[in-house]
Amino acid sequence: MANITIIGAGNMGAAIAAVAVAGGNTVQVLARDASKAAAANPSANAGAIGDPVTGDIVVLALPYGAALEVIAELGSQLDGKILVDISNPVDFSTFDSLVVPADGSAAREIAKRVPSAVVLKAFNTNFAATLHTGTVGDATTTVIVAGDDADAKAALIGAIAGSGISAIDGGSLGRARELEALGFLQLTLAAGEKTSWTSGFALAK
Amino acid sequence: MANITIIGAGNMGAAIAAVAVAGGNTVQVLARDASKAAAANPSANAGAIGDPVTGDIVVLALPYGAALEVIAELGSQLDGKILVDISNPVDFSTFDSLVVPADGSAAREIAKRVPSAVVLKAFNTNFAATLHTGTVGDATTTVIVAGDDADAKAALIGAIAGSGISAIDGGSLGRARELEALGFLQLTLAAGEKTSWTSGFALAK
């Protein structure tokens, strides 16, 4: 069990809050509008961005651009935190590439900006619906966690354990690049109706 | 039904030959050693690399480096062909990145070298075993086909239809970059025993 703060109360924030609550963790949801944070999950503590961050694990359940803004605002509040980037930094003007460097990732950009935190990539290959249902097609939903700190990865994977979905160590933070490619591909396939917004890629055992 | 030449008689060449034969196509397998080509599939025509290429669809069932060598050797024999790149151009010295440009792909590099052919990316996200069994976990194996020529994609997708596995249009040749990232990620996850060499990522409907 862990103390988890989720910043963002959109579809993904609410879905990750549900997973975190189901996993038996203490959960805080922060959003620009505290009433939206309160609506995300009745079992979570709610507040506004700017309120004290109570979690040891902080999930940025925000689009990439908003995540950059929020980490700048929170500053030293993120020192020592496990900071989880879930973004798919798609260039929505073209829907044909990402806005981060071709040899990098959103997670790497965030890690550069918050060197006092341990950054993990996770949840970006999971559509929100699959976090709620626990399944992708007939398979159990799997959260792939990438990062350079084994203890931090184990903490996040442990926090997800017991929620009914799977979580695995997907390798170093360098793999965030491939996870973001996978997330982007999955978005294009869903937009093209080759998969659905309630399914996507499942990782078989 | 199509005329398909598969160059390469390793695990992937044999698996793709099995799919192509099952789909009712006329299939030729070429390899350095014609006896290995003959062993790949008893229902396929066999020959050595350098023999006339009879297929309209030519699948390079070779590692990336070998594919580059073979296309240089075959030269004008590939004019007008639908050329299918299945490679995952992993830097095996590090197992941490690909050997192609970060903003490109093996498929794009091959397309540059054979401008007289129509290049498609396909099969690189499918482990050989899943082409034989037709399943990834409980899901039907799906071949994702990327390319810039809709007719060529339809020809390959049609050739796979009826084989018992699925094939979908995965977008432009630009998506080869994401497919290669997915293929690489899948290799790292299998090597790390987070998935198996007989499963991997399934695309749910």
Interface residues (C-beta under 8 A of the other chain):
Chain A: D96 S97 P101 A102 D103 V136 G137 D138 A139 I144 I168 D169 G170 G171 S172 G174 R175 R177 E178 L179 A181 L182 F184 L185 T188 L189 G192 K194 T195 S196 S199 G200 F201 A202 L203 A204 K205
Chain B: D96 S97 P101 A102 D103 V136 G137 D138 A139 I144 I168 D169 G170 G171 S172 G174 R175 R177 E178 L179 A181 L182 F184 L185 T188 L189 G192 K194 T195 S196 S199 G200 F201 A202 L203 A204 K205
